[in-house]
Amino acid sequence: MNFSKINAWLKAFRLRTLPLSAASIGMGGFMAACDGSFQLSIFCLALLTTFLLQILSNLANDYGDYVSGADLIERIGPKRMLQSGQLKKNEMLIAIVIFTLLSLCSGVFLLIMSEALESVNAFGFFLALGILAIVASIKYTAGKNPYGYAGLGDLSVLIFFGFTGVLGSYYLHTQKIYPALLLPAASVGFLSVAVLNINNMRDMHSDKKAGKYTIPVRIGLERAKIYHAFLIICPILFSTVFVGLTFKSLWQFLYLISVPFLFINLIKIFNTKEAEKLDPWLRQLVFTTLLYTACFGIGHLLH
């Protein structure tokens, strides 16, 4: 068994980013459980589908940035597998096809299993949404005119990790959606965008050379840090408003446990002057987002 090749694939999957998927699906699951409608099979299948989609996106990102030249030899972040020569282009393309098919199969099985989609129209809507998610995962940096190079990655992350992930998974459990759910969905979405923003601040110099006009490339590092503060503070405000709208118990404020970690991230981002030193705070924010979701969800379950 070629352990170096297995290790290369695990690095290409970027498993450290998967907690963002868990936060998105977890928030929908927690909110469904609060309504007494949680279904373990739906949760597991939704989580699996989202994991597959995120790995697909990571593989396509590795391929797209390599082909475009964004993964330059002087790139600051963790080495990509094509950039380092540990994987070949044809191997990556085969993996992209495999994970596209796995994502599609898992998503279709999820829809078949969900009692919420007995309606043909609802099934068709969610199937179209799933296909759109697959296309978005691939087109972020791969193919002609990738939208990530136009600075639209932040919007995509907000839509798919926030609104689609949270509201969609909640609907699959409960067969309903109510307006106030937009607030916890936006919270997870904004924190996920903040993770991407750290990634883009770290890589802004190599991105600029490759013509990848992310938000930090467009507005500069200092303004990108202010944008980061906006992305960190808004989820706290959204959560507070949601608790105010649905208040039943002080347990609903349990999400405040995660707030010091969010502010630590914000302070460290503002105090870090060298781009290569930002990466540890990306990892910290990924797990803080998961902590926020767990505390928010558990607090509402305990009310």
C-alpha positions in Angstrom: 0.0 0.0 0.0 1.4 3.4 -1.0 1.0 5.4 2.2 2.5 8.5 0.6 -0.2 8.5 -2.0 -2.9 8.0 0.6 -1.5 10.9 2.6 -1.4 13.1 -0.6 -5.1 12.4 -1.2 -6.0 13.1 2.4 -4.2 16.5 2.1 -6.0 17.1 -1.2 -9.4 16.5 0.6 -8.5 19.2 3.1 -10.3 17.4 5.9 -9.7 20.4 8.3 -12.4 22.3 6.4 -15.1 19.7 6.9 -16.3 21.1 10.3 -17.8 24.0 8.4 -20.1 21.4 6.6 -20.9 19.9 10.0 -21.7 23.3 11.4 -24.1 24.0 8.5 -26.0 20.7 8.7 -25.7 20.6 12.4 -27.5 24.0 12.8 -30.4 22.7 10.7 -30.5 19.5 12.7 -30.5 21.3 16.1 -33.3 23.6 15.0 -35.3 20.6 13.8 -34.7 18.8 17.1 -36.0 21.9 18.9 -39.3 21.4 17.0 -39.3 17.7 17.8 -38.8 16.7 14.1 -35.2 15.5 14.1 -34.5 12.4 11.9 -31.1 10.7 12.4 -31.1 9.2 8.9 -31.8 12.6 7.3 -29.0 14.2 9.4 -26.4 11.5 8.5 -27.2 11.6 4.8 -27.3 15.4 4.6 -23.9 15.5 6.4 -22.4 12.9 4.1 -23.7 14.7 1.0 -22.3 18.0 2.3 -18.9 16.4 3.1 -18.7 14.9 -0.4 -19.6 18.3 -1.9 -16.9 20.1 0.1 -14.2 17.5 -0.8 -15.3 17.9 -4.4 -14.9 21.7 -4.1 -11.5 21.3 -2.5 -10.3 18.9 -5.3 -11.6 21.2 -8.0 -10.0 24.2 -6.3 -6.6 22.3 -6.2 -7.0 21.6 -9.9 -8.3 25.0 -11.0 -5.7 27.1 -9.1 -2.9 24.8 -10.4 -4.0 25.2 -14.0 -4.5 29.0 -13.7 -1.2 29.6 -12.0 -2.7 30.8 -8.6 -0.7 28.0 -6.9 2.7 29.5 -7.5 5.8 28.1 -6.1 6.0 31.0 -3.6 2.4 30.4 -2.4 2.2 31.0 1.3 -0.5 28.6 2.4 -0.4 24.8 2.8 1.0 23.2 -0.3 -1.5 21.9 -2.8 -1.1 18.4 -4.2 -0.8 19.3 -7.9 1.5 22.2 -7.1 3.8 20.0 -5.1 3.8 17.2 -7.7 2.4 14.6 -5.3 -0.6 14.0 -7.5 -1.0 14.3 -11.3 -3.6 16.2 -13.3 -5.3 13.1 -14.7 -5.5 11.6 -11.2 -7.2 14.8 -9.9 -9.6 14.9 -12.8 -10.6 11.3 -12.2 -11.2 12.1 -8.5 -13.3 15.1 -9.4 -15.5 12.9 -11.6 -15.8 10.2 -8.8 -16.8 12.8 -6.1 -19.2 14.4 -8.5 -21.0 11.1 -8.9 -20.8 10.3 -5.2 -22.3 13.7 -4.3 -25.1 13.2 -6.8 -25.9 9.7 -5.6 -25.8 10.6 -2.0 -28.0 13.7 -2.6 -30.6 11.7 -4.6 -30.7 9.0 -1.9 -31.2 11.8 0.7 -34.2 13.2 -1.2 -35.7 9.7 -1.6 -35.4 9.0 2.1 -36.9 12.3 3.1 -40.6 12.3 3.8 -40.6 16.0 3.3 -40.2 15.5 -0.5 -43.2 13.4 -1.3 -44.2 16.3 -3.6 -42.8 16.0 -7.2 -42.3 19.8 -7.2 -40.3 19.8 -4.0 -38.2 16.8 -5.1 -37.4 18.6 -8.4 -36.5 21.8 -6.6 -34.1 20.1 -4.2 -32.6 18.0 -7.0 -32.0 21.2 -9.0 -30.5 22.8 -5.9 -28.2 19.8 -5.5 -27.0 19.9 -9.1 -26.4 23.7 -8.7 -24.3 22.9 -5.6 -22.2 20.4 -7.6 -21.7 22.9 -10.4 -20.8 25.6 -7.9 -18.3 23.3 -6.2 -16.5 22.7 -9.5 -16.8 26.2 -11.0 -15.3 28.0 -8.0 -11.8 27.9 -9.5 -12.1 25.4 -12.3 -13.3 25.6 -15.9 -13.9 28.7 -18.0 -14.6 32.0 -16.1 -14.5 30.5 -12.6 -16.5 32.7 -10.3 -13.9 32.6 -7.5 -11.6 34.6 -9.7 -14.2 37.4 -9.9 -14.4 37.6 -6.1 -17.8 35.9 -5.9 -16.6 33.0 -3.6 -17.8 34.9 -0.5 -21.4 35.0 -1.9 -21.3 31.4 -2.8 -20.1 30.3 0.6 -22.9 32.4 2.3 -25.5 30.8 0.1 -24.4 27.2 0.3 -22.9 27.0 3.8 -25.5 29.4 5.3 -28.9 29.5 3.8 -28.9 26.3 1.7 -27.2 24.1 4.3 -29.1 25.3 7.3 -32.6 26.0 5.8 -32.4 23.1 3.4 -31.5 20.5 6.1 -34.1 22.0 8.5 -36.8 21.6 5.8 -35.8 18.0 5.1 -36.5 17.2 8.7 -39.6 19.3 9.3 -41.3 20.1 6.0 -41.4 23.8 6.9 -39.4 26.9 7.2 -40.0 30.1 9.2 -38.5 33.5 8.6 -36.5 33.8 11.9 -34.4 30.8 10.8 -32.6 33.2 8.4 -30.7 34.5 11.4 -28.9 31.4 12.6 -28.5 30.4 8.9 -26.8 33.8 8.2 -24.7 33.3 11.3 -23.2 30.1 10.1 -22.9 31.6 6.6 -21.0 34.7 7.7 -18.6 32.7 9.9 -17.9 30.4 6.9 -17.2 33.4 4.7 -14.9 34.7 7.4 -12.9 31.4 7.1 -12.6 32.0 3.3 -11.6 35.6 4.0 -8.6 34.5 6.1 -7.7 32.1 3.3 -7.9 34.9 0.8 -5.9 37.4 2.9 -3.2 34.8 3.3 -3.0 34.1 -0.4 -3.7 37.6 -1.8 -0.2 38.1 -3.3 -0.1 34.9 -5.3 -3.8 35.4 -6.2 -3.2 38.8 -7.5 -0.3 37.5 -9.7 -2.7 34.8 -11.1 -5.5 37.3 -11.8 -7.7 35.9 -9.0 -9.5 39.0 -7.8 -10.8 37.9 -4.4 -12.2 40.5 -1.9 -8.8 41.1 -0.2 -7.1 41.5 -3.6 -9.8 44.1 -4.6 -9.9 46.1 -1.4 -6.4 45.5 0.2 -5.3 43.8 3.4 -6.3 46.5 5.9 -9.9 46.9 4.5 -10.1 43.1 4.3 -9.5 43.0 8.1 -12.3 45.5 8.6 -14.5 43.2 6.4 -13.4 40.3 8.6 -14.6 42.2 11.7 -18.0 42.7 10.0 -18.2 38.9 9.3 -17.3 38.0 12.9 -19.5 40.6 14.7 -22.7 40.1 12.6 -23.3 36.5 13.7 -23.2 37.5 17.3 -25.9 40.2 16.6 -28.0 37.8 14.5 -27.9 35.2 17.3 -28.9 37.8 19.9 -31.9 39.0 17.7 -33.0 35.4 17.2 -32.9 34.7 21.0 -34.9 37.9 21.5 -37.5 36.7 19.0 -37.8 33.2 20.4 -36.8 33.7 24.1 -37.9 31.1 26.6 -34.9 30.5 28.8 -31.4 31.9 29.6 -30.0 28.6 28.2 -30.5 30.2 24.7 -27.6 32.4 25.5 -25.2 29.4 25.7 -23.8 30.5 22.3 -22.0 33.3 24.2 -19.4 30.7 25.2 -18.0 30.9 21.7 -17.9 34.7 21.6 -14.5 35.1 23.4 -12.9 32.7 20.8 -14.4 34.8 18.0 -12.9 38.0 19.4 -9.6 36.2 19.9 -9.6 35.4 16.2 -10.5 39.0 15.3 -7.8 40.5 17.5 -5.2 38.0 16.1 -6.1 38.8 12.5 -5.7 42.6 13.1 -2.4 42.1 14.9 -0.9 39.7 12.4 1.2 41.7 9.9 2.7 38.8 7.9 0.3 36.8 5.6 2.0 33.5 6.2 1.1 33.7 9.9 -2.6 33.9 9.3 -3.1 30.2 8.6 -3.4 29.0 12.3 -6.3 31.4 12.8 -8.1 29.9 9.8 -8.0 26.6 11.5 -9.1 28.2 14.8 -12.1 29.9 13.2 -13.2 26.6 11.6 -13.5 24.9 15.0 -14.9 28.0 16.7 -17.7 28.0 14.1 -18.4 24.4 15.0 -18.3 25.3 18.7 -20.7 28.2 18.1 -23.2 25.9 16.3 -23.0 23.3 19.1 -23.5 25.8 21.9 -26.3 27.6 20.0 -28.1 24.4 19.2 -27.7 22.8 22.7 -28.8 26.0 24.3 -32.0 26.0 22.3 -32.6 22.3 23.0 -32.3 23.0 26.8 -34.8 25.9 26.8 
